[in-house]
Amino acid sequence: DFGVHSPTWLSRFTDMTRQAAAYRDRRVLLAGDAAHVHPPMGGQGLNIGVQDAVNLGWKLAQVIKGISPESLLDSYHAERHPVAARVLRNTMAQVALRRTDDRSKALADTVAELLGMDEPRKKIAAEMSGLCVHYDLGEGHPLLGRRMPDLDLTTAGGPLRVFTLLHDARPVLLNLGEPGRLNIAPWAERVRQIDAGYAGIWDLPALGSVVAPDAVLIRPDGYVAWAGAGTQRGLVDALTTWFGPPAAAG
Ligand SMILES: Cc1cc2nc3c(=O)[nH]c(=O)nc-3n(C[C@H](O)[C@H](O)[C@H](O)COP(=O)(O)OP(=O)(O)OC[C@H]3O[C@@H](n4cnc5c(N)ncnc54)[C@H](O)[C@@H]3O)c2cc1C
């Protein structure tokens, strides 16, 4: 018998499913498993924990630097709590589907048949991979509050991938229209502006193709704070909400 022996580390997990009621109480912030725990089905826990941190990091930095008011931190709970609540729901459902009684097996077979169809499979895959997260940032272009796709852009300096623009963890205003037409001088120190072109289709996970915007304001966490299609309406409000009030002309 070569059974397991002399472990250097032991852990355990259960189907425990819990979520903190509030992710922020004044100076105390919760992220990762401290904020939400659930069964490991689908490998989603670390994924959403890292996304909590990425959502919170730039907001904390802006508040600490005095760029944004403390109220910006409340958007962390508002955005991230519903995401984990859905993960708790889908992992609880997966626990139920793994039961071995006849009724649960019949339910699992029925769900498997549904997942054989394109639409439900894409929806569940987008949900479990975290690619269909949609923060409620109000009415507007379908990109608003969604993760910016990693497009291949063309610029005067050569080809450019959108996600490389996020490596600096700074906001980006992507101008896909006439170069130089957007004036964001009061935010120039905080928001990087890029003139670029993109000729392909805008295809979003679970949503499909959407109308091509001519400008997109991307937060440091990769989510779209504003998207314009033929108008700049709302751009100044979005810049102020997410990246602080305009700097005084100097
Ligand atoms: C079997 C299993 C499989 C999994 N598979 C996946 C997967 O495939 N994909 C995925 O995305 N997720 C997966 N997860 C979930 C993932 O492991 C967790 O969601 C993730 O590790 C949580 O990270 P965390 O940093 O929030 O918490 P933790 O990893 O728990 O880190 C917290 C750290 O804080 C330390 N600590 C606690 N108290 C104190 C203290 N008072 N002072 C100092 N340090 C302290 C702890 O020792 C620990 O190192 C799995 C989980 C399990 C159980």
The ligand as a Tripos MOL2 file, in Angstrom:
@<TRIPOS>MOLECULE
LIG
   53    58     1     0     0
SMALL
NO_CHARGES

@<TRIPOS>ATOM
      1 C1         -9.8140   22.7850   -5.1130 C.3       1 LIG1
      2 C2         -9.8560   24.1920   -5.6290 C.ar      1 LIG1
      3 C3         -9.6150   24.4310   -6.9770 C.ar      1 LIG1
      4 C4         -9.6640   25.7310   -7.4820 C.ar      1 LIG1
      5 N1         -9.4420   25.9490   -8.8210 N.ar      1 LIG1
      6 C5         -9.5170   27.1810   -9.3210 C.ar      1 LIG1
      7 C6         -9.2960   27.4170  -10.7130 C.ar      1 LIG1
      8 O1         -9.0390   26.4990  -11.4780 O.2       1 LIG1
      9 N2         -9.4070   28.6930  -11.1730 N.ar      1 LIG1
     10 C7         -9.7110   29.7410  -10.3460 C.ar      1 LIG1
     11 O2         -9.8180   30.8810  -10.8290 O.2       1 LIG1
     12 N3         -9.9000   29.5520   -9.0160 N.ar      1 LIG1
     13 C8         -9.8090   28.3080   -8.4870 C.ar      1 LIG1
     14 N4         -9.9970   28.1100   -7.1420 N.ar      1 LIG1
     15 C9        -10.2710   29.2560   -6.2770 C.3       1 LIG1
     16 C10        -8.9810   30.0010   -5.9160 C.3       1 LIG1
     17 O3         -8.0270   29.1060   -5.3760 O.3       1 LIG1
     18 C11        -9.3020   31.0960   -4.8870 C.3       1 LIG1
     19 O4        -10.4290   31.8290   -5.3200 O.3       1 LIG1
     20 C12        -8.1160   32.0450   -4.7360 C.3       1 LIG1
     21 O5         -6.9670   31.3450   -4.3050 O.3       1 LIG1
     22 C13        -8.4430   33.1460   -3.7230 C.3       1 LIG1
     23 O6         -7.3500   34.0050   -3.6340 O.3       1 LIG1
     24 P1         -7.2730   35.0600   -2.4840 P.3       1 LIG1
     25 O7         -5.9530   35.7290   -2.6570 O.co2     1 LIG1
     26 O8         -8.5040   35.8990   -2.4780 O.co2     1 LIG1
     27 O9         -7.3260   34.2270   -1.1310 O.3       1 LIG1
     28 P2         -6.2870   33.1290   -0.6110 P.3       1 LIG1
     29 O10        -5.6630   32.3820   -1.7550 O.co2     1 LIG1
     30 O11        -7.0380   32.3540    0.4260 O.co2     1 LIG1
     31 O12        -5.1400   33.9960    0.0390 O.3       1 LIG1
     32 C14        -5.2900   34.5760    1.3080 C.3       1 LIG1
     33 C15        -3.9190   34.5480    1.9650 C.3       1 LIG1
     34 O13        -3.9870   35.3000    3.1700 O.3       1 LIG1
     35 C16        -3.2760   34.5970    4.1560 C.3       1 LIG1
     36 N5         -3.7890   35.0510    5.4630 N.ar      1 LIG1
     37 C17        -4.9500   34.7330    6.0730 C.ar      1 LIG1
     38 N6         -5.0520   35.3560    7.2490 N.ar      1 LIG1
     39 C18        -3.9430   36.1140    7.3840 C.ar      1 LIG1
     40 C19        -3.4720   37.0090    8.3900 C.ar      1 LIG1
     41 N7         -4.1720   37.2540    9.4960 N.pl3     1 LIG1
     42 N8         -2.2800   37.6240    8.1940 N.ar      1 LIG1
     43 C20        -1.5510   37.4100    7.0630 C.ar      1 LIG1
     44 N9         -1.9560   36.5630    6.0730 N.ar      1 LIG1
     45 C21        -3.1350   35.9250    6.2370 C.ar      1 LIG1
     46 C22        -3.5540   33.1320    3.8730 C.3       1 LIG1
     47 O14        -2.5740   32.2950    4.4500 O.3       1 LIG1
     48 C23        -3.4730   33.1320    2.3460 C.3       1 LIG1
     49 O15        -2.1560   32.9400    1.8750 O.3       1 LIG1
     50 C24        -9.9500   26.8110   -6.6120 C.ar      1 LIG1
     51 C25       -10.1760   26.5680   -5.2400 C.ar      1 LIG1
     52 C26       -10.1350   25.2750   -4.7600 C.ar      1 LIG1
     53 C27       -10.3800   25.0430   -3.2910 C.3       1 LIG1
@<TRIPOS>BOND
     1     1     2 1
     2     2     3 ar
     3     2    52 ar
     4     3     4 ar
     5     4     5 ar
     6     4    50 ar
     7     5     6 ar
     8     6     7 ar
     9     6    13 1
    10     7     8 2
    11     7     9 ar
    12     9    10 ar
    13    10    11 2
    14    10    12 ar
    15    12    13 ar
    16    13    14 ar
    17    14    15 1
    18    14    50 ar
    19    15    16 1
    20    16    17 1
    21    16    18 1
    22    18    19 1
    23    18    20 1
    24    20    21 1
    25    20    22 1
    26    22    23 1
    27    23    24 1
    28    24    25 2
    29    24    26 1
    30    24    27 1
    31    27    28 1
    32    28    29 2
    33    28    30 1
    34    28    31 1
    35    31    32 1
    36    32    33 1
    37    33    34 1
    38    33    48 1
    39    34    35 1
    40    35    36 1
    41    35    46 1
    42    36    37 ar
    43    36    45 ar
    44    37    38 ar
    45    38    39 ar
    46    39    40 ar
    47    39    45 ar
    48    40    41 1
    49    40    42 ar
    50    42    43 ar
    51    43    44 ar
    52    44    45 ar
    53    46    47 1
    54    46    48 1
    55    48    49 1
    56    50    51 ar
    57    51    52 ar
    58    52    53 1
@<TRIPOS>SUBSTRUCTURE
     1 LIG1         1 GROUP 0 **** ****
